[in-house]
Amino acid sequence: MATFLHRIGRAAFARRRLVVLLWVLVLGATGAAAASSSGPQDTAVTLPGTEAQRANDLLAEKFPAASADGASARVVVRAPAGEKISSAANRQALEDTLTGAKESSPRVAQVSDPFTDKTVSATGTTAYAQVTYTAKDTDLTDADHSGLDKALESGRDHGLAVEASGNALEAPVESHSAEVIGFALAAVILFITFGSLAAAGLPLLTALLGVGVTMCAITALSGPLGLSSSTSGLATMLGIAVGIDYALFIVSRYRAERAAGHDAREAAARANGTAGSAVVFAGLTVVIALAGLAVVNLPILTTMGLAASGAVVVAVLVAVTLIPALLGFFGERARGRSRSRSAQRPSARAGRTGLAQRWISYVLRKPVRVLLLAVVGLGVLAVPATKLELGLPDDGSKATSSTQRKAYDMLSESFGPGFNGPLTVTVDHRDADAAHDGAEAMGAALAKLPDVATVTPAAFNKAGDTAIITVVPKSAPSSDATKDLVGDIRSMGQGVAKDTGARSMVTGTTALNIDTSDKFSAALVPYLALVVGLAVLVLILVFRSVLVPLKAALGFLLSVMAALGALVAVFQWGWLKDLIGLEQTGPVMSLMPILLVGIVFGLAMDYQVFLVTRMREAHVHGADARTAITRGFRQSSMVVTVAALIMITVFAGFVGSHDPMMKGLGFGLAVAVAFDAFVVRMALVPAALALLGERAWRLPGWLDRILPHVDIEGEKLAPAEPSQAPGLHGQPSPAADREHSRR
């Protein structure tokens, strides 16, 4: 592998104009394909294999008119304090508001009358009306949204409290300020690290190009493959993350090779052969983690994982081809401060002890203490994860200042907590008489359940073989009582089926959310086993060791469990929630743990490969175990630190989002990267390697014989550097390494 990538690096450096032209052509071709694409398709979420999804499929077949996909809005109106909505003045104001809603857009199909439909609360203070449209929510224009907003505002002008919910409301404009701030901070960190605009700009430039190619490809394929618009989010995040990481690692290695005395072309080739090999295998572990999302059997999550895998593949290709070519253009400017540092006298450099050297010296002196502190500390942080509760966001989780949240609260107060999460029970049988018997029995049984507030009479389709019964719980949609109620209804349905032969199923948004959470909870352990198992096999191939990959996997599990614990403590329990501007606590989003595992696993294995590869490289070239740890840590710790800081700043930017989902994902990723990079990789890994000694690099003979030799350390390349040559940023010589190790 190292020899192959070495040749690619030399060729790309020599033919740099051709390589850059080819990548520009790729970007142009994918951009043209994206421009001619029909764009993303419907973003409806399906849950294959769940009862709620089977019930939805049945409703679409038996009640096609009820499955129309036109947009809708629910307008909630409340009279002033101490007044009734039915008073003459308030009723007239309500009618004017609804007339305004009817006239707000030519796409409005119907506006219901609260008094005719009896959607007025028992207290007479609150009413709601349903506004339906002939167009999908994605087809509504700004004029449609503003027209509805004006109608709502007119009701407020008459003294009524008017709020609304539904997919017909204008979605908040997505701000990309987090990405912009993250890129700006990344540029600052890279410039401080490298002391060169050219070296700092290379990772950002190549990351942008890789993400651009990926996004254009996703857009172009969204029509033919039916990809939804949500597939690009994870791909963008991971494309930026690994794009910067991979380029950073190769550029850093290039600067070290130049400092060792190699000319620019050979330095680029050697950086590609060694660091590029690590990039390829790090990328492979990320692809395994993301493609493994398919085990959940949720189509939208599968497409998200595959799209993000594509982004990682593009990032790897950009790193090992375009980076060497651009290094040919930037020349000496890519070296920055390393030019002046490499000119210093060896004695001056050897006498200098940096922070990395002081830390690794301490770890080697006290490995047991460091290991125990890291494990116990992460273990304590992981304790809250045992109380993890999963759910999907609804209007009740939105910001308290939003009209959707206000409408949700008004309906809950006036019609009961369960009104916002009604359950739909279907009863069907191919024989109409059996279907009627089953619906009658099911309706009677539902009315006897203690947590049921209302049960509507069964409504049959034209054939009479399928009925719908709407059940309004007494408890809130996200409460444990409602989850228990869904379970009770499903158990009850089995009894009705035995008595009448009719099949009963429960669906609705609340039931779908419950099934989604259960599906993710059940898939988490198999997913972890799959990605960790496959990644361990890849790392055994990379490091030719059994203990090093196992240690890497255990360290990752510690960091991700600690991150989940922090997520539960803040977003479920409300600890320090004011510090991040969290207005509403509640269950963690169902997607969060599995996405967190996938993304963090990929980045953790990046850091593992980047850090330990340099240690193994030193060991392969003759250093003893402790010297290899010292030299490898000192040469790669800066890269891992900078990469982690960049990722933390990018992810932390999303904590300021008003969207609870993005806020939680940003927080979880930021703390997970911090735990993994600075506790696991910087402390636990070198401490464990110090305790294992030479055993860490051993491989059973039978396994060594059957595994192919990939040589990511550049063992087959020509001698890497003069014996007294400095390393990255003027690091001490190998002789100084051995002296520090003895101390």
C-alpha positions, -999 to +999 in steps of 0.1 A: +000+000+000+027+025+009+047+018-023+015+021-044+005+054-028+041+066-030+040+062-068+006+080-069+021+109-049+051+113-071+029+112-103+004+136-089+031+160-079+048+158-113+015+161-132-002+185-109-019+206-135-035+175-150-047+163-116-062+196-107-079+198-141-094+163-137-109+172-103-123+205-117-139+184-145-153+160-120-168+189-100-182+204-132-197+172-145-214+164-112-226+200-109-241+198-144-258+165-135-272+181-103-285+211-123-305+188-146-318+166-118-354+166-107-342+171-071-349+153-039-380+132-036-407+129-009-391+128+026-418+105+041-403+082+067-413+045+064-406+018+091-406-016+074-416-045+096-435-024+122-472-026+130-477+012+126-462+010+091-484-020+082-515+000+094-505+030+074-501+009+043-535-006+049-551+029+053-534+040+020-550+010+003-585+011+018-589+048+024-571+065-005-590+097-002-579+100+035-543+095+024-542+126+003-508+143+007-520+179+006-506+203+032-526+212+063-526+236+092-545+236+125-555+271+136-561+273+174-581+303+187-586+313+223-609+341+236-596+368+260-594+359+297-628+356+312-647+355+279-662+327+257-652+321+221-689+319+213-697+355+223-709+376+194-678+397+192-653+368+195-673+346+172-673+373+145-635+378+150-630+340+147-651+339+115-631+368+100-599+351+109-610+318+092-623+338+062-588+354+059-573+319+060-596+307+033-587+337+011-550+335+020-541+314-010-558+299-041-544+265-030-566+264+001-591+236-004-612+239+028-614+256+062-635+238+088-660+255+111-653+249+148-690+253+157-703+230+130-676+204+136-679+208+174-642+215+179-648+239+207-634+230+242-657+221+270-650+254+288-660+273+257-628+294+257-608+276+229-616+263+194-596+250+165-602+248+127-585+226+101-571+243+070-564+219+041-545+227+009-546+211-026-508+212-028-480+194-009-463+214+018-431+214-003-450+231-032-464+260-011-449+294-019-438+323+002-471+340-008-491+311+006-472+312+039-474+350+043-511+349+035-518+325+063-496+345+087-516+377+078-548+358+086-535+347+120-523+383+127-557+397+119-572+375+146-547+387+171-555+423+162-591+415+173-579+405+208-579+367+202-549+344+210-543+328+176-516+302+170-512+274+144-494+241+137-490+217+108-468+212+078-484+241+059-466+266+081-434+280+067-404+260+078-378+281+096-350+292+073-320+270+078-291+291+089-256+280+078-239+302+103-227+272+123-208+259+092-194+293+085-183+299+120-168+263+121-148+269+089-136+303+102-124+288+135-109+259+116-089+283+095-077+301+126-066+269+143-048+257+112-030+290+106-019+290+143-007+255+139+011+258+106+021+294+106+013+295+068-018+306+049-010+281+022-007+251+046-038+262+065-058+267+034-050+233+018-072+212+041-101+237+039-098+240+001-098+202-005-125+196+021-148+221+002-140+205-031-148+170-018-180+181-002-190+200-034-185+169-055-204+147-030-234+172-027-237+175-065-236+137-069-263+133-042-285+159-059-280+143-093-289+108-080-318+119-058-343+117-087-333+083-102-327+066-068-354+084-049-331+099-023-347+124+002-333+158+010-322+146+044-295+124+030-272+153+024-270+165+060-249+137+074-228+136+042-220+173+045-210+170+082-188+140+077-174+152+044-161+184+061-149+165+092-128+138+075-118+160+045-100+184+069-086+155+090-072+136+061-057+166+044-043+178+077-025+145+083-009+144+049+002+180+049+017+176+084+036+145+072+048+164+042+063+192+064+080+166+085+096+149+055+108+183+042+123+191+076+140+157+073+159+169+042+138+154+013+131+175-017+095+186-023+085+159-048+100+130-026+085+146+005+050+147-011+054+111-023+066+098+011+038+117+029+013+100+005+029+066+010+028+067+048+002+092+059-019+084+028-019+048+037-033+056+072-059+078+055-071+050+033-075+026+062-090+052+085-115+060+057-123+023+054-133+021+091-156+051+087-172+036+056-178+004+075-195+024+104-217+044+080-227+016+056-235-005+087-265+018+094-283-004+069-288-030+097-315-008+112-336-015+081-349+021+080-347+033+044-340+069+052-312+060+076-297+036+051-296+063+024-281+087+048-254+062+057-246+053+021-245+090+011-221+098+040-200+068+030-197+082-005-186+115+010-158+097+029-147+079-002-145+111-021-125+127+008-100+098+007-096+101-031-091+139-028-065+135-001-043+110-018-044+126-053-052+163-051-032+171-019+002+159-035-007+179-066-015+211-047+017+207-026+035+210-060+019+244-065+024+258-030+061+247-027+079+262+002+049+282+013+033+250+026+062+247+051+055+279+070+073+281+104+089+247+099+114+263+075+129+284+102+126+257+128+144+231+107+173+256+103+180+256+140+209+237+154+201+201+164+215+208+199+191+237+204+161+215+192+171+185+213+173+206+244+138+219+241+110+199+258+075+206+246+041+199+262+037+167+242+070+154+254+063+163+290+028+146+289+040+114+273+069+112+297+044+115+326+022+088+311+051+064+307+061+070+343+026+065+357+007+044+332-015+026+358-026+059+374-034+075+340-053+044+328-074+041+360-082+078+360-093+077+324-114+046+327-131+056+360-137+092+348-154+081+316-173+053+335-187+079+359-198+101+331-215+071+314-237+063+344-266+085+333-267+066+299-284+037+318-315+060+321-316+068+284-351+074+270-357+077+232-384+096+214-390+117+183-396+154+185-430+169+180-445+204+185-442+199+222-404+199+219-402+231+199-391+264+214-417+280+237-416+311+216-428+293+184-464+294+172-464+256+169-454+252+206-480+277+217-507+259+197-496+226+212-499+240+247-533+256+241-547+224+227-533+204+256-547+228+282-581+230+266-587+195+252-564+173+274-528+162+272-535+133+248-553+154+223-520+162+205-512+125+201-544+106+190-541+069+182-556+054+151-568+018+154-576-001+123-598-032+122-600-053+090-611-086+076-618-098+041-654-106+053-673-074+060-695-090+087-664-102+106-648-067+102-680-051+117-680-076+146-643-070+153-647-032+152-677-034+176-657-056+200-626-034+197-646-002+203-662-016+234-630-028+248-611+005+241-637+025+261-630+004+292-593+012+292-584+036+321-561+059+301-585+065+273-603+099+272-623+095+240-631+067+215-648+077+183-673+054+166-658+031+139-657+046+104-658+020+076-646+022+040-670+016+011-663-021+009-671-024+047-640-046+053-619-020+071-627+004+100-609+033+116-613+040+153-597+072+168-585+070+204-575+100+224-554+091+254-556+110+287-518+112+289-493+132+268-479+117+236-444+113+249-453+099+283-447+063+295-485+060+301-492+065+264-466+040+255-481+015+279-516+023+264-503+014+229-490-019+242-523-026+259-543-019+228-521-042+207-525-070+233-562-064+233-563-067+195-549-102+198-578-112+219-603-096+195-587-115+166-592-148+185-628-140+191-638-125+157-610-133+133-606-095+126-571-080+126-564-049+147-534-026+144-524+008+160-509+036+141-507+074+142-478+097+148-475+087+185-475+050+176-450+056+148-427+074+173-430+045+197-422+019+171-393+040+158-378+043+192-382+005+198-367-002+164-336+019+171-332+005+206-333-030+193-308-022+164-282-004+185-264-035+199-263-054+166-250-023+149-223-018+175-213-055+172-211-053+134-191-021+130-168-027+159-162-063+148-154-054+112-133-024+122-113-046+146-105-069+117-094-040+095-072-026+124-056-061+129-046-059+092-033-024+096-013-028+129-006-065+127-016-068+163-046-082+182-043-062+214-041-028+197-074-030+178-092-045+209-079-016+230-090+009+203-126-006+203-129-006+241-117+030+243-143+040+217-171+023+237-160+042+268-160+076+250-194+071+233-210+058+265-197+089+283-211+111+256-245+095+259-243+100+296-237+137+292-265+138+266-290+123+291-278+145+320-283+177+300-312+170+276-332+146+298-324+158+333-318+194+325-283+197+341-267+229+329-294+233+303-295+271+307-258+272+298-266+260+263-299+277+259-321+245+261-357+255+268-373+221+269-360+188+283-373+154+273-364+121+257-333+119+235-341+118+197-344+082+186-318+087+158-293+102+181-275+072+197-270+053+165-259+084+146-236+093+174-221+059+174-216+059+136-200+094+134-179+092+165-167+057+157-154+069+123-136+099+139-123+078+168-107+053+144-092+082+124-075+094+155-065+059+165-049+052+131-032+086+129-017+083+164-008+046+166+005+044+130+034+067+139+041+045+170+041+013+149+062+030+122+089+038+148+087+002+161+089-013+126+120+009+120+138-005+151+127+015+181+118-004+213+082-003+226+086+027+250+107+047+225+081+040+198+054+054+220+073+085+228+083+092+192+050+084+177+031+104+202+052+135+198+050+134+161+013+128+158-003+143+189-003+178+173-023+165+143-048+147+165-052+177+188-057+201+159-082+178+141-102+173+173-103+210+181-116+217+146-143+191+149-153+203+184-157+239+172-177+228+141-200+205+162-203+230+191-216+256+166-248+236+163-254+238+201-267+274+195-294+261+171-330+267+180-338+232+166-336+207+195-325+179+172-295+199+159-287+212+193-286+177+208-266+163+179-241+191+180-236+188+218-233+150+217-207+150+189-187+178+205-184+161+239-178+127+223-149+139+202-135+157+232-137+125+253-123+103+226-094+125+214-082+139+247-090+112+272-089+080+252-064+086+225-041+110+244-041+092+278-057+058+278-040+046+246-004+054+254-009+042+290-022+009+278+005+005+253+031+013+279+017-015+302+016-040+273+051-032+261+063-055+232+032-076+236+012-049+220+029-054+186+028-092+185+006-112+162+001-150+164+022-168+139-007-186+122-025-152+118+006-135+106+010-160+078-026-157+064-029-119+066-017-099+036+010-073+044-003-038+036+027-018+048+012+015+058+043+025+077+064+027+045+087-001+056+094-010+020+103+025+010+139+038+009+154+049+043+131+076+055+155+102+069+190+108+082+196+095+117+198+130+132+171+146+111+144+165+130+108+155+128+077+176+126+082+211+137+118+204+145+112+174+168+143+159+186+162+131+169+158+094+175+187+095+199+170+121+219+139+099+219+158+070+235+173+094+261+138+107+270+125+071+272+153+061+296+145+091+318 
